[in-house]
Each structure stands twice: as structure tokens, then as C-alpha cells.
């Protein structure tokens, strides 16, 4: 639901890969492993978009399993790590992600910062160097490399501009992430999108909403405007509060009917 621009980008990537494979079949240079950048705040469906992307890449034969391995910068970098242990950790994660997507969040934080020690910045740079080396090796495998051994990397950041600056400043990254056609920009959900997502979340909990769409949209819009949380995080909190209220109402009335317990 929502994210029309990101889905359009994914469809465009599918088309490019399909044509690239047809070119390879007639002896013309084919496609190399594809990697992406994603600009998205938490709660905009980063994981869900990556799952859609992974399944598409499986369907067209680029990936083998389509699983998504999510890791943050802080989980990759530690002051206690030396260069060799950082490199080993990246290799372990690469193997674990083989056949699927390696989603790295907070990727813009790999750049240098005055708030961190030089040792931390060096560890972050080592992560990127190790990642570039693995992507180079993956690309060198050629079009005949098994999809189960291929990895698509998604660098995700809340600060899209900072991430693109980092990529431009590191040639190894720009070689793999420089293309505009592989940039996924997730947009804020509209109130209508959020209402649709809320209905889906309600159904997953085996409840039902008995209010019309227009009223639900207005309710979500009003509540979201006063909440510090955004997007799906807000919706999950909103739903948890509603379920707690429903439980109190049902308990106090002594309701036992299926309709009463699920509405």
C-alpha cells in the first residue's frame, strides 16, 4: 500500500534486468549483480519493500532464496573491533545473506563524524572497503554465477543526501551504487494509505472495524497529527491502544459472542 514511486522503480529494474539477460543470451554484455540505495524514515515499510524487491529478483533468476538480512551500522562497527575482525564480520554476514538481500540501515553514518573517535571512523571505513571487495568479487563471477551465491545490497538511510555524498566520495561505492535507476525513495504515507494499512493490521489480529472508510481516514489523520510517532509505528501503537479499550469494554459487559469479541 502506498510507495508508488518505489514500486515504479522496482518495476523499471525488473525491465532492465530482463533485457540485460536477453542481451547476454545473444552474446552481448549482460547484467551484473544489482545493488540499491534507499532513502526512508523508520515506519515507511523498509523491510516490506525489500521483501518485494527480493521476491522480484528471485522470480527473474537474480537471487536464489530472496531472504532479507537486516543489519545496522552500529552492529557492524565496534570500537573493540580491529580491521581484521571487522572484515571477518562483514564476510560472515555476506555469506549469511547469500541468495538474498543484505539490508544495511543507518548507512549514512559510515561517513566520518566529529561525534565519534577516529578509531570508530576507521572501523566504519573498513566495513565499506570489505563490502566493496565482496561486491567486486560477486560481479567478477559473471552472469553464470549461481543465484544462491549472489547478494544484493541495499544501503538505507533516513538522510538520503548524506548517503549520496558518502557514495560519491568513495569510488568503490559509487561503482556499485551510483546509478539513479537503483535509488528507492520511500514517501510519507497518505491518510488513505494509513487507513488501509490499519485495516490490514486489524485483520491480522483477527478483529474487524465497523466504521466506514471516510470516518477511519479522518480518525487516523486527526490522531496522527498529535502523535510523536510516524507511519506504521504510530498505527501499531494506535491499534494496541484500541485493542486494550476493546478488551476493557468486552470484560465489563461480559460479552461472549464472536462478533462482540472481534469488533
N, C-alpha and C positions, 0 to 999 in steps of 0.2 A: 504494500500500500504506500502510495507516495513515491518519492525519489525517482521521478520520471526521467530527469536528466541522467542520473547514474545508470538507470536501466537502458537508456538510449545508447550510452557509451559502451555498455556491455554488449549490446546487440551489434554495434559497429565493430567491436573487437572480434566477435564471432565471425562477422563477414570477412574481415581482413585475414584471419587465421584460415578460414575455409578456402579463400582464394590463394593464400600462400601455399597451402597443401596441394592444391591443384597445379600450381606452378612447379612445385617440387616433383610432382608425378611426371611432368614432361621434361624434366631435366633443368629447369630454371631454379635459381636460388629460392629456397623455401623459408618458412618462418623459424625463428629461434625461440627459445622459451620466453614467455611474456611475463613482465613484472609491472606492478601498478603503484601509484600513489593515491592516497585517499585523504581528502580534507573533510573532517567530520567531528562534530562535538559528540560527547557521550550521550547515548539515548536516541541517536538518529538511525539505529539499525545497522551499525557497522558489521556486526557478526552475521546478521541475516543477509546483507548484500554480499559478503564474502562467500557465504554458503551458496547463494545463487550463482555467483561467478565461478566457484569451484565446480558446481554441477555442470555448468555450461562447458567448462574446459574438459571435464570428463567425457561429456557427450560427443565432443568433437575430437576426442583422442589425444588431448594435450596432457592430461593428468590421469593417473591410474585409479586413485581412491576418492579424491575430492574432499578429504577431511580438512578441517581448518585448525591449525595450531596457533593459538594466540599467545604472544609474549610481549612484555613491556620493556622499555629501555632499562628501567630500574632492575628488572630481573636478569638482564643481560650483563649489566655493568655493576661491579662492586669494587670498593677501594681495596679490598683484600685480594683481589684477583691480579695476578701478573699477566703479561701479554700472552704467555703460552696457555694459561688456564682459560683466558677469555676466548682465545682461538679454539681451544678444545670444546668449550661450551657451545660456541656457535656451530661447530661441526656436528655435535650431538643433536642440537635442535634441527639442523638441516636434515639429518638422517631421519629424525622423528617425523618431519614434515614431508618426506619423500612421497610423491604421488599426490600431494595436496598443496594447500596454501599455507605459507608462513606469514601470519599477520603480526606486524610489529607496531605497537601503539606508542604514542609519545615520541615519534621518530625525530621530530624537530629538536629534541633535547640531546641528540648526538652531537650537535654543534657545540663549540666552546662557550663557556659561561663564566662570568665573574663570580657567580654564587657557588661554584664548585672548585675543588682543588685541581691543580694541574694533573695529578695522578688520575683523578676521575675522568678528566677530559681525554687523557691518553688512552684509558681503557675504552672509552666510547669510540675513539678513532680506530682502535684495534678491532672493535666489533665490526665497524664498517669495512675495514680493509679485509677482514676474514670473509665477510659476506660477499664482497666484490670478487674475491678469489673463487669462492664456490659458484657464484653465478657465471663467471668466466668458464670454469670447468664444465658446468652444465651446458652452456652454449656450445662448447667445443665438441660435445658429444654428437652433434649433428641431428638431422631430422629423424634418424633411425633409432635414437635413444629411446629406451622403454619409458612409457608414460608413468610407470610405477616408480621410476627413479628421478623423475623431473619434479622441480619445486617452482611454484610461482610465488614471488614475494610481494606482499602489499605493505608499503610503508604508510602508516596512518598518523595523522596529526590534527590537532584542533587548530593549529596555526599553519594553514596551507602556504602562506607566503614565506614563512620562516623555513619550512621544509624545502620549498623550491630553491631558496637561496642556498641551503646546505647542499642540495644536489648539484647546483651549478658550480659551487666551489670545490667539489670533489669529483674530478674527471671520471673515476671508476664508477661512481654512482650515476653520473649523467649518461654514461654509455648505456645503462640498463633502464633508467627511469626518466630520461629526458623528453620522451615523446608526449605531446599534449593529448594524443589519442588514447593514452593509458592513464589519464588522470580522472579519478572519480571524485566528484564534489557532491556531498550529501547536503540537501537543503532542509531547512526547518519544515516540520510537518504543518500542514494547514489544520484548522479546527476540524474540518471534514475528515481529513486523514486520521486525526487523533481519535475522533468518534468511532471510525471504522475499526481502528486498532483496538480500542476499548471493547467494542462488541466481540472481537475475536478473543481477547483475553478473558472476557466473561464466559464465553462458550468453552474455552479450555478448562475453566474451573467448574464446568457443568452447572452454571447458573444461566439465567435468562434476564434480559432487560425488557421491561414492559412499557418503555416510553418511546415515542416516535423519534425519527432521526433528527428533525429540526430542533426539538427540545434538547436532545442529547448533545448536539453540536453547541448550542447556546450554553448549556451547563458546563461542558468541557472548556469552552472559551472563557467563561467567567471565572472558573476555578483556576485555570492555568495562569491567568493574568496576575493572580496574587500569590502564586507558588514560587519559591526559590528554585525548585527542581524543574527540569525541562523534559519535554518529549516523553519517551516511553518510561523513563524513571518516574516522572510525575504520574503517568497513567497507572503504573503498578501501585504506587502509593495511594492514589485515588481509589483504586479497586480494593485494596486491603482495608481502607477505612470504611468503604461501603459494605464489605462483607462483614466487618465487625459490627456495624449498625444492624445489618440484617439478622445476624446471629442473636443479638440482644432482643430484637423485635420478635423473632420466632420463639425464643425461650420464654419471654414474658407472656406471649399469647398461648403457649403450649401447642403450637402448630405441629401437625403430624402429616399433613397432605404433601404429596410430591411437589405440587405447584407452589405451596407455601414455603417449602424448604429450599426451593431452587429459584425463587423470584426475589 
